[in-house]
């Protein structure tokens, strides 16, 4: 009984820590044009990273994503 409770507690803590780490991941989208950075943006949401990536492509740039 104690072992099962301990395993459940450890699993719960591990899942919550994993979520917290994912929530803090920062992505920078850099858009290069003619070999120079035309613009860069900081994002926390994967959807907004994707939107910025495709906006750069639509503007004729070469996007690069850097995660921290």
C-alpha positions as CSV (number, residue, x, y, z in Angstrom):
1,X,0.0,0.0,0.0
2,X,2.7,2.5,0.9
3,X,4.8,1.5,-2.1
4,X,1.8,2.1,-4.5
5,X,1.1,5.5,-2.9
6,X,4.8,6.5,-3.2
7,X,4.9,5.5,-6.8
8,X,1.7,7.4,-7.6
9,X,3.1,10.5,-5.8
10,X,6.4,10.4,-7.6
11,X,4.6,10.0,-10.9
12,X,2.4,13.0,-10.2
13,X,5.4,15.1,-9.2
14,X,7.3,14.1,-12.3
15,X,4.4,14.9,-14.6
16,X,3.9,18.4,-13.0
17,X,7.6,19.2,-13.2
18,X,7.7,18.2,-16.8
19,X,4.7,20.5,-17.6
20,X,6.4,23.4,-15.8
21,X,9.6,22.9,-17.8
22,X,7.7,22.8,-21.1
23,X,5.7,25.9,-20.2
24,X,9.0,27.9,-19.7
25,X,10.6,26.8,-23.0
26,X,11.4,29.9,-25.0
27,X,11.8,29.9,-28.7
28,X,13.3,32.7,-30.7
29,X,12.4,32.9,-34.4
30,X,15.0,34.7,-36.4
31,X,14.2,35.7,-40.0
32,X,17.3,36.1,-42.2
33,X,17.2,38.1,-45.5
34,X,20.3,38.6,-47.6
35,X,22.4,37.0,-44.9
36,X,21.3,39.4,-42.1
37,X,18.7,39.2,-39.4
38,X,15.7,41.1,-40.7
39,X,13.7,40.5,-37.5
40,X,13.4,38.2,-34.5
41,X,10.6,37.4,-32.1
42,X,10.4,35.6,-28.8
43,X,7.6,33.0,-28.3
44,X,6.4,30.6,-25.6
45,X,3.6,28.9,-27.6
46,X,4.4,26.4,-30.3
47,X,1.6,27.7,-32.5
48,X,2.9,31.2,-32.5
49,X,6.4,29.9,-33.3
50,X,4.9,28.1,-36.4
51,X,3.0,31.3,-37.4
52,X,6.2,33.4,-37.2
53,X,8.1,30.7,-39.1
54,X,5.7,30.8,-42.0
55,X,5.4,34.6,-42.0
56,X,9.2,34.7,-42.5
57,X,9.0,32.3,-45.4
58,X,6.1,34.3,-46.9
59,X,8.2,37.5,-46.7
60,X,11.0,35.8,-48.6
61,X,13.3,35.1,-45.7
62,X,15.0,32.1,-44.2
63,X,13.7,31.3,-40.8
64,X,15.8,29.9,-37.9
65,X,14.3,28.7,-34.6
66,X,16.5,28.7,-31.5
67,X,15.2,27.1,-28.3
68,X,16.2,28.0,-24.7
